[in-house]
Amino acid sequence: AKTAGKDISFQITFKENEESCYMYFNKGSVEAGLGELPGGPAEVNLRMPIEIFDGMMLGTVNGAQAAMTGKMSFTGNVRKAMSMQSILKLMMSSYEAAIAKVGKVDVAALAAQAVTTASTPPAPAVAAPIADAAPATVQAGIPAPAPQKQGFFARAFGKQQPVVQQVIVQQAAPAAPTAVTAAPEKPKTGDVRDEILRITNEMYAKGLITGIGGNISARCDDNPEQIWITPSSIFKGDLRADQMVRLDMDGNVAAPTELSASSEKNVHIEIYKRRPEITAVIHSHATKSTLMALAGLKFTPISSDAAFFGEVPVVPFMIPGSPELGVLVGEAVGEEGAVVIMQNHGLVVAGTSLRRASDMTDCVEITAAKILEGKAMGVELAVIPPEAQEELAELGKMLV
């Protein structure tokens, strides 16, 4: 009954041994089993360690946090992937009931059935405290933490969650001061990913993209039919060049990675497909530009910069990450455009280089700020003469 409104299928692959299971929620009925989903590929494909899955089912691991930290990756329908945590919450009681029914598991026997190279042998178990043993002393004021739940998958594959024991806590001597060392330099890749990172850092510092909001891509140096794009749900303020995700023009991952591509990959790919000369796309959460569309205001040629990009099309709101949104943005950019606003969402700018796309993003946002300030002042801003507008618009096409 709790899943009556759900219609989604998951394929879950465990990193330790590449075994998988599936779950199919079909408007009230639930199917699950080991192996591949019968009847075709699942809508959402997840890849994670068994202990992460176990923790999610027990409520001790947050799925969104696992994705943000790279412990879990996903491909497929982004909109439906976002619902996984809420669906798993509905299954927690069933999972715990299954653990209670299974009881003790012969870990050695189960491990022998797994691929021998899948994981390293589990560490020796620590003996649990004996009931009639003398209680250990704990420093006053520091309560002993409660043991964590122990799930079936973790036990079955030799993955033990920490066993908490009471220990004697002694007063430690003050630690000697340690020298502060500089943070290690982020590794470079020697290709366009380094520039994606540099532009990402610039835009993050300006507030044009947020910790997990906004995304940047560029065509691969060695194959223009593939792109590098920023990963999904990874904090932009601490991003590394080697965390970019490589995709083909069908949105498939084209290089090994544990991370998921940005949920807005469809927007980027649709532009690249239509415009072979475009080598970079930036989707920002530019505040002023987004406010222009929210307020129903039009961009006017109040400066040379504004005349370069001209009128800015606004596509209606659609669920972020949906293929339909990607098509709408691609059509709005068209054969000659470079700037589009996604209503209630953000700004998209395409360019023949990352630097040009970044500079144009700045131009659009600065123009939006001027127009909004003029509106707040209650004055009508002067515009460039029509003949100059045409000349600057032609020049702007060269600056894309």
C-alpha positions as CSV (number, residue, x, y, z in Angstrom):
1,A,0.0,0.0,0.0
2,K,2.8,2.4,0.8
3,T,4.3,2.0,-2.7
4,A,0.9,2.3,-4.6
5,G,2.0,5.5,-6.3
6,K,5.5,4.3,-7.2
7,D,6.5,3.2,-10.7
8,I,10.3,2.7,-10.9
9,S,12.9,0.0,-11.4
10,F,16.4,-0.2,-9.8
11,Q,19.4,-2.3,-10.8
12,I,21.9,-2.3,-7.9
13,T,25.5,-3.5,-8.5
14,F,27.8,-4.2,-5.6
15,K,31.4,-3.1,-6.0
16,E,33.0,-5.9,-4.0
17,N,32.1,-8.7,-6.3
18,E,30.1,-7.1,-9.2
19,E,27.0,-9.1,-8.2
20,S,23.7,-7.3,-8.5
21,C,20.1,-7.3,-7.5
22,Y,17.0,-5.5,-8.8
23,M,13.9,-3.9,-7.3
24,Y,10.8,-3.1,-9.3
25,F,8.0,-1.0,-7.8
26,N,4.9,-1.2,-10.0
27,K,2.0,0.8,-8.5
28,G,1.6,-1.3,-5.4
29,S,3.3,-4.5,-6.3
30,V,7.0,-5.0,-5.6
31,E,9.4,-7.4,-7.3
32,A,12.9,-8.0,-6.2
33,G,15.6,-10.6,-6.8
34,L,19.3,-11.4,-7.6
35,G,20.7,-10.8,-11.0
36,E,19.4,-8.6,-13.9
37,L,16.0,-7.1,-14.0
38,P,13.8,-9.5,-16.1
39,G,12.5,-7.9,-19.3
40,G,15.1,-5.3,-19.9
41,P,17.3,-2.6,-18.4
42,A,16.2,-0.8,-15.2
43,E,15.3,2.9,-15.3
44,V,17.9,3.6,-12.6
45,N,21.3,1.8,-12.3
46,L,23.1,2.2,-8.9
47,R,26.6,1.1,-8.0
48,M,27.8,1.0,-4.4
49,P,29.6,-1.0,-1.8
50,I,27.4,-3.6,0.0
51,E,27.9,-1.8,3.3
52,I,26.4,1.4,1.8
53,F,23.3,-0.4,0.6
54,D,23.0,-2.1,3.9
55,G,23.3,1.2,5.8
56,M,20.7,2.8,3.5
57,M,18.3,0.0,4.2
58,L,18.9,0.3,7.9
59,G,18.6,4.1,7.9
60,T,22.2,4.7,9.0
61,V,23.5,6.0,5.7
62,N,21.9,8.8,3.7
63,G,21.7,8.0,0.0
64,A,22.1,11.6,-1.2
65,Q,25.2,12.1,1.0
66,A,26.6,8.8,-0.4
67,A,26.2,10.1,-3.9
68,M,27.7,13.5,-3.0
69,T,30.8,11.8,-1.6
70,G,31.3,9.4,-4.5
71,K,30.5,6.3,-2.5
72,M,27.5,5.6,-4.7
73,S,27.0,6.4,-8.4
74,F,24.0,6.2,-10.6
75,T,23.0,6.4,-14.2
76,G,19.6,6.4,-16.0
77,N,16.5,8.4,-15.2
78,V,17.7,11.2,-12.9
79,R,14.2,12.3,-11.8
80,K,13.4,8.8,-10.6
81,A,16.9,8.3,-9.0
82,M,16.1,11.2,-6.7
83,S,13.2,9.2,-5.2
84,M,15.3,6.2,-4.1
85,Q,15.9,7.4,-0.5
86,S,12.1,7.9,0.1
87,I,11.4,4.5,-1.4
88,L,14.0,2.7,0.7
89,K,12.5,4.3,3.8
90,L,9.3,2.4,3.0
91,M,11.2,-0.9,2.9
92,M,13.3,-0.5,6.1
93,S,10.8,-2.5,8.3
94,S,10.7,-5.3,5.7
95,Y,14.5,-5.4,5.5
96,E,14.9,-5.6,9.3
97,A,12.2,-8.3,9.4
98,A,14.2,-10.3,6.8
99,I,17.4,-9.9,8.9
100,A,15.5,-11.2,12.0
101,K,14.2,-14.2,10.0
102,V,17.6,-15.1,8.5
103,G,19.3,-14.9,11.9
104,K,22.9,-16.1,12.1
105,V,24.6,-16.3,8.7
106,D,27.6,-18.6,7.9
107,V,29.8,-15.9,6.6
108,A,32.6,-18.2,5.5
109,A,30.2,-20.3,3.4
110,L,28.7,-17.3,1.7
111,A,32.1,-15.7,1.1
112,A,33.3,-18.9,-0.6
113,Q,30.6,-18.5,-3.3
114,A,31.7,-14.9,-4.1
115,V,34.4,-14.1,-6.6
116,T,37.7,-14.6,-4.8
117,T,39.2,-11.4,-6.1
118,A,36.2,-9.3,-5.2
119,S,37.4,-8.0,-1.8
120,T,40.1,-8.5,0.7
121,P,39.4,-10.9,3.6
122,P,37.6,-9.4,6.5
123,A,39.5,-8.3,9.5
124,P,39.4,-10.8,12.5
125,A,36.3,-10.3,14.6
126,V,36.7,-8.6,17.9
127,A,35.3,-10.7,20.8
128,A,32.2,-9.2,22.2
129,P,32.1,-8.4,25.9
130,I,31.2,-11.4,28.1
131,A,28.0,-10.9,30.1
132,D,29.5,-12.0,33.5
133,A,32.8,-10.2,33.1
134,A,33.7,-7.3,35.3
135,P,32.5,-4.1,33.6
136,A,35.2,-1.9,32.1
137,T,35.8,1.6,33.5
138,V,34.7,4.6,31.5
139,Q,35.9,8.1,32.2
140,A,33.2,10.1,34.1
141,G,30.9,12.1,32.0
142,I,31.6,10.2,28.7
143,P,28.9,7.7,28.1
144,A,29.7,4.6,26.1
145,P,28.2,4.8,22.5
146,A,25.5,2.4,21.6
147,P,26.3,-0.5,19.2
148,Q,25.4,0.1,15.5
149,K,22.9,-2.1,13.7
150,Q,24.3,-5.1,11.9
151,G,22.7,-5.9,8.6
152,F,22.5,-9.1,6.5
153,F,24.5,-8.0,3.4
154,A,27.3,-6.6,5.6
155,R,27.5,-9.9,7.5
156,A,27.0,-12.1,4.5
157,F,30.0,-10.6,2.6
158,G,32.3,-10.2,5.6
159,K,31.8,-6.5,6.0
160,Q,31.5,-5.9,9.7
161,Q,30.2,-2.5,11.0
162,P,32.2,-1.4,14.0
163,V,31.6,-3.4,17.2
164,V,31.5,-0.9,20.0
165,Q,33.2,-2.0,23.3
166,Q,33.6,-0.2,26.6
167,V,37.2,0.7,27.2
168,I,39.2,2.3,29.9
169,V,39.8,5.9,29.0
170,Q,42.9,7.4,30.5
171,Q,43.9,11.1,30.6
172,A,46.3,11.6,27.7
173,A,49.3,13.8,28.0
174,P,49.0,17.1,26.0
175,A,50.1,16.5,22.4
176,A,53.1,18.4,21.2
177,P,52.3,21.1,18.7
178,T,52.5,20.1,15.1
179,A,53.7,22.1,12.1
180,V,51.0,23.3,9.8
181,T,51.6,22.2,6.2
182,A,50.2,23.6,3.1
183,A,47.3,21.7,1.4
184,P,48.6,19.5,-1.4
185,E,48.1,20.9,-4.9
186,K,45.1,19.3,-6.7
187,P,46.3,16.9,-9.4
188,K,46.3,18.1,-13.0
189,T,45.1,16.0,-16.0
190,G,47.0,17.8,-18.7
191,D,43.8,18.2,-20.8
192,V,40.7,20.4,-21.0
193,R,39.6,19.1,-17.6
194,D,42.1,21.4,-16.0
195,E,40.4,24.4,-17.7
196,I,36.9,23.2,-16.7
197,L,38.2,23.2,-13.1
198,R,39.7,26.6,-13.4
199,I,36.5,28.1,-14.9
200,T,34.4,26.3,-12.2
201,N,36.6,27.8,-9.5
202,E,36.2,31.3,-11.0
203,M,32.4,31.0,-11.2
204,Y,32.1,29.5,-7.8
205,A,34.0,32.4,-6.3
206,K,31.7,34.9,-8.1
207,G,28.6,33.1,-6.8
208,L,27.4,32.2,-10.3
209,I,27.4,28.5,-9.4
210,T,26.8,27.1,-6.0
211,G,28.2,24.1,-4.0
212,I,26.2,21.6,-6.0
213,G,24.3,23.9,-8.4
214,G,25.4,24.6,-11.9
215,N,27.5,22.5,-14.3
216,I,30.2,23.0,-16.9
217,S,31.3,20.9,-19.9
218,A,33.7,20.9,-22.8
219,R,34.4,18.7,-25.8
220,C,37.3,16.2,-25.3
221,D,40.6,17.2,-26.8
222,D,41.1,13.7,-28.4
223,N,37.5,13.1,-29.5
224,P,35.1,16.0,-30.3
225,E,32.2,13.5,-30.2
226,Q,32.7,13.1,-26.5
227,I,32.6,15.6,-23.6
228,W,33.9,16.1,-20.1
229,I,31.3,17.4,-17.7
230,T,31.3,18.2,-14.0
231,P,30.0,15.4,-11.8
232,S,26.6,15.3,-10.0
233,S,26.3,16.3,-6.3
234,I,30.0,16.9,-5.7
235,F,30.8,20.1,-3.8
236,K,32.1,22.5,-6.4
237,G,34.3,24.3,-3.9
238,D,36.6,21.3,-3.6
239,L,36.3,19.8,-7.1
240,R,39.3,18.1,-8.8
241,A,40.0,17.9,-12.5
242,D,40.2,14.1,-12.4
243,Q,36.6,14.0,-11.1
244,M,35.1,15.1,-14.4
245,V,32.9,12.5,-16.1
246,R,33.4,11.6,-19.8
247,L,30.2,11.1,-21.9
248,D,29.4,10.2,-25.5
249,M,26.7,12.1,-27.4
250,D,24.1,9.6,-26.2
251,G,24.8,10.5,-22.6
252,N,26.6,7.2,-21.9
253,V,29.7,7.1,-19.6
254,A,32.7,6.8,-21.9
255,A,35.5,6.4,-19.3
256,P,35.7,4.4,-16.0
257,T,34.5,6.5,-13.0
258,E,32.7,6.0,-9.7
259,L,31.0,9.4,-10.1
260,S,27.7,10.3,-11.9
261,A,27.6,12.9,-14.6
262,S,25.7,16.2,-14.0
263,S,22.0,15.7,-14.0
264,E,21.8,18.4,-16.7
265,K,23.9,16.4,-19.2
266,N,21.0,16.5,-21.6
267,V,21.1,20.2,-21.9
268,H,24.8,20.2,-22.8
269,I,24.5,17.3,-25.2
270,E,21.6,18.7,-27.1
271,I,23.5,21.9,-27.8
272,Y,26.7,20.0,-28.9
273,K,24.6,17.9,-31.3
274,R,23.2,20.9,-33.0
275,R,26.3,23.0,-33.1
276,P,29.6,21.3,-34.1
277,E,31.5,24.6,-33.6
278,I,30.4,24.9,-29.9
279,T,33.1,23.4,-27.6
280,A,31.9,24.5,-24.2
281,V,28.6,24.9,-22.3
282,I,28.1,26.6,-18.9
283,H,24.9,26.3,-16.9
284,S,25.0,28.7,-14.0
285,H,22.6,29.8,-11.3
286,A,23.2,33.4,-12.1
287,T,20.9,35.3,-9.8
288,K,20.2,38.5,-11.7
289,S,19.7,36.7,-15.1
290,T,17.3,34.3,-13.5
291,L,15.4,37.2,-11.8
292,M,14.9,38.8,-15.2
293,A,12.9,35.9,-16.4
294,L,11.0,35.5,-13.1
295,A,10.0,39.2,-13.3
296,G,9.0,38.9,-17.0
297,L,11.6,41.5,-18.0
298,K,13.3,41.6,-21.4
299,F,17.0,42.1,-22.1
300,T,17.5,45.3,-24.0
301,P,20.6,46.7,-25.8
302,I,21.7,49.1,-23.1
303,S,25.4,48.5,-23.7
304,S,27.7,47.0,-26.3
305,D,27.9,43.8,-24.2
306,A,24.1,43.6,-24.2
307,A,23.9,44.1,-28.0
308,F,26.4,41.2,-28.5
309,F,24.0,38.6,-27.2
310,G,20.7,40.5,-28.1
311,E,17.4,39.0,-27.0
312,V,17.5,36.1,-24.6
313,P,15.0,33.3,-25.1
314,V,13.3,31.8,-22.0
315,V,12.2,28.2,-22.0
316,P,9.4,27.2,-19.8
317,F,10.1,25.4,-16.5
318,M,10.6,21.7,-16.8
319,I,11.9,19.2,-14.2
320,P,15.7,19.6,-14.1
321,G,17.5,16.7,-15.7
322,S,14.7,15.7,-17.9
323,P,15.4,14.9,-21.6
324,E,12.6,17.3,-22.6
325,L,14.3,20.2,-21.0
326,G,17.5,19.4,-22.9
327,V,15.6,19.4,-26.2
328,L,13.9,22.7,-25.4
329,V,17.2,24.4,-24.6
330,G,18.9,23.0,-27.7
331,E,16.1,24.3,-29.9
332,A,16.2,27.7,-28.2
333,V,20.0,28.0,-28.8
334,G,19.3,27.2,-32.4
335,E,21.9,27.7,-35.2
336,E,23.2,31.1,-34.1
337,G,22.3,31.7,-30.5
338,A,24.4,31.3,-27.4
339,V,22.3,32.3,-24.4
340,V,19.2,30.8,-23.0
341,I,17.4,31.2,-19.6
342,M,15.6,28.2,-18.1
343,Q,12.6,29.6,-16.3
344,N,12.7,29.2,-12.5
345,H,16.1,27.6,-12.9
346,G,19.1,29.3,-14.4
347,L,21.2,30.5,-17.3
348,V,22.8,28.5,-20.1
349,V,25.6,29.9,-22.3
350,A,27.4,28.1,-25.1
351,G,30.7,29.1,-26.6
352,T,33.6,28.1,-28.9
353,S,35.8,28.0,-25.9
354,L,35.4,27.8,-22.1
355,R,36.8,31.3,-21.7
356,R,34.3,32.8,-24.2
357,A,31.4,31.0,-22.5
358,S,32.5,32.2,-19.1
359,D,33.0,35.8,-20.4
360,M,29.5,35.8,-22.0
361,T,28.0,34.6,-18.8
362,D,29.5,37.6,-17.0
363,C,28.2,39.9,-19.7
364,V,24.6,38.6,-19.4
365,E,24.7,38.8,-15.6
366,I,26.1,42.3,-15.5
367,T,23.5,43.5,-18.0
368,A,20.7,41.9,-16.0
369,A,21.9,43.7,-12.9
370,K,21.8,47.0,-14.7
371,I,18.3,46.4,-16.0
372,L,17.0,45.3,-12.6
373,E,18.5,48.3,-10.9
374,G,17.0,50.7,-13.5
375,K,13.6,49.0,-12.9
376,A,14.0,49.5,-9.1
377,M,14.8,53.2,-9.7
378,G,11.7,53.5,-11.8
379,V,13.6,54.9,-14.8
380,E,13.7,53.8,-18.5
381,L,17.2,53.0,-19.5
382,A,18.6,54.4,-22.8
383,V,19.4,51.9,-25.5
384,I,22.0,51.8,-28.3
385,P,20.7,53.2,-31.7
386,P,19.2,50.6,-34.0
387,E,21.9,50.8,-36.7
388,A,24.6,50.2,-34.0
389,Q,22.6,47.3,-32.6
390,E,22.8,45.4,-35.9
391,E,26.5,45.9,-36.3
392,L,27.2,44.8,-32.7
393,A,24.9,41.8,-33.0
394,E,26.9,40.6,-36.0
395,L,30.1,41.1,-34.0
396,G,28.6,39.2,-31.1
397,K,28.1,36.1,-33.4
398,M,31.9,36.1,-33.9
399,L,32.4,36.2,-30.1
400,V,30.4,33.1,-29.3
